[in-house]
Amino acid sequence: MKDISIPKIKANQIISSLGISSPEHLKYLNEMCIELGAKVEYDIISGSEGRLVSLGDSAIITVPADEKYAGRTRFSIAHELGHFTLHRQNSSFFLCTQQDLYRGWNETVEREANEFAAELLLPSFMVKAEIKREVPSFEMAKGLASQFSTSLMPAVFK
């Protein structure tokens, strides 16, 4: 049996505690953040895909206002929420670049935030049925990304 990671456990605890049971519920990511103590702001930022500033049990997540791809923005928000959930005891500030989000699968802290984001946006218990119905393919991953309103990257890793 494959061990489940701490980031996946934390994401599933949040999903359970908020009563999320369908992909439709996952569309309310900003409201989920607020419920967890993190406010999402959209602003013109350069040099990063997302930023997190936290103090105790409160945080502000900032993502680019001009982001044209909503799925990518949602992944950035979920990634920063991952830092808030998993790493706020280590740092009160995270500035995540595109390299951190997309090549950070090898760096422990960034990998954990990515894993958390992927599980939060595409919960395993919701996508298992989809995956079992089809032969895994790029088209299937694109369909999952669309159904769950996220970027392609977390769908590919499911």
C-alpha positions as CSV (number, residue, x, y, z in Angstrom):
1,M,0.0,0.0,0.0
2,K,1.3,3.4,-0.9
3,D,1.9,5.7,2.0
4,I,0.0,9.0,2.0
5,S,2.0,12.1,2.5
6,I,1.5,14.8,5.1
7,P,0.6,17.4,2.5
8,K,-2.1,15.1,1.1
9,I,-3.4,14.3,4.6
10,K,-3.6,18.0,5.4
11,A,-5.4,18.8,2.2
12,N,-7.9,16.0,2.8
13,Q,-8.5,17.2,6.4
14,I,-9.4,20.6,5.1
15,I,-11.7,19.1,2.4
16,S,-13.4,17.0,5.0
17,S,-13.7,19.8,7.6
18,L,-15.3,22.1,5.1
19,G,-17.7,19.5,3.9
20,I,-16.4,19.5,0.3
21,S,-17.9,16.6,-1.6
22,S,-17.9,17.5,-5.3
23,P,-15.8,19.4,-7.9
24,E,-18.5,22.1,-7.8
25,H,-17.6,22.9,-4.2
26,L,-13.9,23.2,-5.1
27,K,-14.7,26.2,-7.3
28,Y,-15.0,28.3,-4.1
29,L,-11.2,28.4,-3.4
30,N,-11.1,32.0,-2.2
31,E,-13.9,31.3,0.3
32,M,-12.0,28.1,1.5
33,C,-9.0,30.3,2.1
34,I,-11.0,32.8,4.1
35,E,-12.4,30.0,6.2
36,L,-8.8,28.9,7.0
37,G,-7.7,32.5,7.9
38,A,-6.1,33.5,4.6
39,K,-7.4,36.4,2.5
40,V,-6.7,36.3,-1.3
41,E,-5.7,39.5,-3.0
42,Y,-5.1,40.1,-6.7
43,D,-2.5,42.7,-7.5
44,I,0.2,43.6,-10.0
45,I,3.2,41.7,-8.8
46,S,6.4,40.9,-10.6
47,G,9.0,38.3,-10.0
48,S,6.6,35.8,-8.5
49,E,3.5,33.7,-9.2
50,G,2.3,34.1,-5.7
51,R,3.2,35.5,-2.3
52,L,2.2,34.6,1.2
53,V,2.6,36.8,4.3
54,S,1.3,35.3,7.5
55,L,1.1,36.3,11.2
56,G,-0.1,33.6,13.5
57,D,-3.4,32.2,12.2
58,S,-3.9,34.9,9.6
59,A,-2.4,35.4,6.2
60,I,-2.6,37.3,2.9
61,I,-2.1,35.4,-0.3
62,T,-1.3,37.7,-3.3
63,V,-1.5,36.5,-6.9
64,P,-1.2,38.4,-10.2
65,A,-4.3,40.4,-11.1
66,D,-3.5,40.1,-14.8
67,E,-3.3,36.3,-14.9
68,K,-5.2,35.2,-18.0
69,Y,-5.3,31.5,-17.1
70,A,-7.6,30.9,-14.2
71,G,-6.4,27.4,-13.5
72,R,-2.9,28.5,-13.1
73,T,-4.0,31.3,-10.7
74,R,-6.0,28.7,-8.7
75,F,-2.9,26.5,-8.4
76,S,-0.8,29.5,-7.2
77,I,-3.5,30.2,-4.5
78,A,-3.6,26.6,-3.4
79,H,0.2,26.4,-3.4
80,E,0.5,29.4,-1.1
81,L,-2.3,28.0,1.1
82,G,-0.1,24.9,1.3
83,H,2.7,27.0,2.7
84,F,0.3,28.6,5.2
85,T,-1.0,25.2,6.3
86,L,2.3,23.3,6.3
87,H,5.2,25.7,6.7
88,R,4.0,28.9,8.6
89,Q,6.0,27.8,11.7
90,N,9.2,28.0,9.6
91,S,8.6,31.3,7.9
92,S,6.0,34.1,7.8
93,F,6.8,35.1,4.2
94,F,7.0,33.0,1.0
95,L,7.6,34.4,-2.5
96,C,7.1,31.7,-5.1
97,T,8.4,32.1,-8.6
98,Q,7.3,30.2,-11.6
99,Q,10.4,28.0,-11.2
100,D,9.3,27.2,-7.6
101,L,5.8,26.2,-8.7
102,Y,6.8,24.2,-11.8
103,R,10.3,22.9,-11.1
104,G,10.0,22.9,-7.3
105,W,8.9,19.3,-7.2
106,N,12.4,18.4,-6.0
107,E,12.8,21.0,-3.3
108,T,11.1,19.7,-0.1
109,V,9.2,22.8,0.9
110,E,8.0,23.7,-2.6
111,R,7.3,20.0,-3.4
112,E,5.1,19.8,-0.3
113,A,3.2,23.0,-1.2
114,N,2.7,21.7,-4.8
115,E,1.5,18.3,-3.5
116,F,-0.9,20.0,-1.1
117,A,-2.2,22.2,-3.9
118,A,-2.7,19.3,-6.3
119,E,-4.6,17.3,-3.7
120,L,-6.7,20.2,-2.6
121,L,-7.7,21.1,-6.2
122,L,-8.0,17.5,-7.4
123,P,-8.8,15.3,-4.4
124,S,-7.8,11.7,-5.0
125,F,-11.1,10.4,-3.8
126,M,-12.9,12.5,-6.5
127,V,-10.6,11.7,-9.4
128,K,-10.1,8.0,-8.8
129,A,-13.4,7.1,-10.6
130,E,-12.4,9.3,-13.6
131,I,-9.0,7.7,-13.9
132,K,-10.4,4.1,-13.6
133,R,-12.9,4.8,-16.5
134,E,-10.2,5.8,-19.0
135,V,-6.7,4.8,-20.1
136,P,-4.4,7.5,-18.6
137,S,-3.5,10.0,-21.3
138,F,-2.8,13.6,-21.9
139,E,-6.4,14.1,-23.1
140,M,-7.7,12.6,-19.8
141,A,-5.4,14.9,-17.8
142,K,-6.7,17.9,-19.8
143,G,-10.3,16.8,-19.1
144,L,-9.5,16.5,-15.3
145,A,-7.9,20.0,-15.3
146,S,-11.0,21.4,-17.0
147,Q,-13.5,19.6,-14.8
148,F,-11.7,20.7,-11.6
149,S,-10.8,24.3,-12.8
150,T,-7.1,24.0,-12.4
151,S,-3.9,24.0,-14.4
152,L,-2.7,20.9,-16.3
153,M,0.3,20.3,-14.0
154,P,-1.5,18.8,-11.0
155,A,-3.8,16.8,-13.2
156,V,-0.8,15.2,-14.9
157,F,0.6,14.1,-11.5
158,K,-2.6,12.3,-10.5
